[in-house]
Structure formats: structure tokens, C-alpha cells
Amino acid sequence: MTHEPGGSQARLDVARSVATGLLAGAAPPDDATLTEVMALKDRRKPSHAVKLLRERTSLGLGDARRLVDRLP
């Protein structure tokens, strides 16, 4: 098994589920974006994670911050 930046496949599955539940009615971020966001969060750079989410999705500041806060 290779090391994936941002965590394991199980962690990505949980992140995808969290994003889908939190963003009802909006498309969740793609797996590559979620992986990068989790990696930034792991490196204690949540503001960078929020910025990345906002750049790659149509999320507002509040939704992006809530998603980052709730990701595993």
C-alpha cells in the first residue's frame, strides 16, 4: 500500500460522506481536492484549506470553513 497525501482511502470515503451531507444540494468537492484539503488541515493550515476549497468550488466562506472543520 502506498502512502496517500491526506490519508487513507477510508478517510477519503468519510470526507466525501461529510461533504455530501454538509453541502446538501451542492456538488461535493472532487477526491483530489478533498485529499489536498485534508493534507493542509493535517499540516495545521486550515485557512489554506478553506482558500483551496473556495478556489476549486463555488462554496462561500462559511460553508468552506464548516467543511474544513468537520473533515476527518
Secondary structure, DSSP 8 states (H G I E B T S, - for coil): ----TT--HHHHHHHHHHHHHHTTTS----HHHHHHHHHHHHTT-HHHHHHHHHHHS---HHHHHHHHHH--
